[in-house]
Structures are given as structure tokens and as C-alpha cells.
Amino acid sequence: MISIILNESNEEAQFVAAWPDVPLQFYAAGSLCNVVHPDTTILSVFIHTAVRAEDLARLPQLRLIATRSTGYDHIDLDYCAAHGITVCNVPAYGERTVAEYAMALLLASSRLLIPSTVRLQRDFRADVAGLRGIDIFQKTIGIVGTGRIGRNFGRMCTGFAPTIVAYDVHPDHSWAAEVNATYVGLDELYRQSDIISFHAPLTPQTHHMFGMEALSQVKHGVIIINTSRGALIANEALLAGLDSGQIRAAGLDVEEYEHLIGTVTRTPEAHLLKDTLAHPHVIASAHNAFNSHEAIERIITTTIDTIRKVQAGIAPQYVVMDR
């Protein structure tokens, strides 16, 4: 049985068209994994559905999880490896889409675009006091993580004649030569950069890779961009930097503790998140960087291709964890 937890209702028609004669089990967006039918052999989810060990234990016939995302930190890979479950993702769907969004956040943050718009449209004021931004031209841009998205972001940056420094545990020297980037250690990147854009995956090693110690190293007035995973950056450090001016502005599509958005939780983490999002020098959205017509189409077609290959006994293209 193929079970699909939807992200948008219009996805259902595309999956049905792919398998018109096969019964598919659909679940509404936001459904928990514990509602999935126990006879499921193939499961497709989006990032908002956690797939944990206790959920997987209910699915003894499961052989494939096809997540319709690049990230896969919502899936218990250790359990999958131990129980012969292949995990596939869609790493290439948003390699330009998300990079473009990161650039949009950078441009908006550097020139205080949202405060300028709010002042005119909401307050009906035309003065520019307090709205002075900075040029990106010839600044030093640090790129943390040079996978597909980080590399494309670097290519987009070249039009501003920057100095590009990069950090990755697996440096891509061909890309570095293409964009005239220099790989440096993470601490050195923090020290040199006027702008830092995060494109690393969330792992135990990258969790809070920007914290209070990193804040003490960065240039005064640095701009922070994050379109990867919220927990790469400790909210405590981010808010402290914004309050002190050490961080000039932050453009965020992901936030630490973002699972608390929309809840009535009154924990310290929830208050920290709210204070961060409400800061006047923050531009924030909630996982919207992937959301273009073209990217969504690539997500669905790649996922369908992955499932078809597995059904046919052919190795799929994008394997995160192979059984």
C-alpha cells in the first residue's frame, strides 16, 4: 500500500494520475504519522510530519520513505537503517528556488525593505529616518554549507563583486574556482564576513553552530540569513546580537522552536521565539523558500519517479539511507 501525507490538497490529483489503477491512501496535511495504515509499504511525507521510531514500529511492511523535501531530519534514520527501510529525498528541486529566496531575504534585510513598506502602507508616512541600509557591493559574504543551494547562492552573489568565503566539511574546489571563493574554517568565516548565509543540513554536529561564542566573533553589524534549518542558529544568540547591534539584521525562513508557532505554549523557548520574530530588524517567513510553482512540480515528479523505480526494483536516484 502507498500512503501519502499531503502538504497541499492539489497534490492528490497528481499522485492519482500517476497510479490510476492502484489504491492510494491519502492523509490530510498536518496528519501525524501514527494514523498511517499499518499495511503501508511505501510512505511519502513532507517536512511537517515527524517519522519517529514509535511510528515506524507500527509499519512492519514499510520499505520506502519518500520525503518530498531536501531535508530529512524529521525522519529517524537510525531506525530505518536497522529495519531495512530505504529513505529518499528530493535534493535538487529547490537548488535555485531556495537560493533565490535567500537572496531576496538578503536584499530586503540590507535595505530595510519591510520596515520601509510598513511605514508607507500602514502608517502613511514617506520619511526615511532610521531606514538607512547598506550596499552589498564588494562586501565579504560567508556561505556556510556549499551543497546545491549554497553553491547557487554563491553564483548569484557574484554580481555584487563580493569577496566570498565558504565553509563545508566537504569543500567543492571546482565551485570555489568558478565563483572565486575561498574555503576557510568556520571561526574564520565568522570573523571575516559582513554577511553570513546558512545552507548547511541540521545534524548533531551543526546544531547551534551559531551560538554565543560565534556571536562574539562576528563583525559588528553583520547580516544573518538562514533558509536551511532553524536550529543551526541559537535563538538566544540571535536575539542578543540583534538587541546589541552586533547583528544588523536577520532574514529567516526557518527559526529555532518553529514548531511552537501557532501554539499557546508559554515556555521560555516560545517567548524567545516570539521576541525574535517581533524584532524590528528581523524579516521572517515560515518555510516559504521552497514555494514556487516550478519547485513544487519538481518535488512531485521526482517523488513519483522515485516510487516507480522502487516498485520496479530499480535503484532510485536520490537515496539518503539505503536498506
Buried (B, 14 or more C-beta within 10 A) or exposed (E): BBBBBBBEEEBEEBBEEBBEEEEBBBBEEEBBBEBBEEEBBBBBBBBBBBBBEEBBEBBEEBBBBBBBBBBBBBBBBEBBBEBEBBBBBBBBBBBBBBBBBBBBBBBBBBBBBBBBEEBEEEEEEEEEEEEEBBEBEEBBBBBBBBBBBBBBBBBBBBEBEBBBBBBBEEEBEEBBEEBEBEBBEBEBBBBBBBBBBBBBBBEEEBBBBBBEEBBEBBBEEBBBBBBBBBBBBBBBBBBBBBEEEBBBBBBBBBBBBBBBBEEEEEEEBBEBBBBBBEBEBBBBBBBEBBBBEEBBEBBBBBBBBBBEBBBEEEEBEBBBBEE
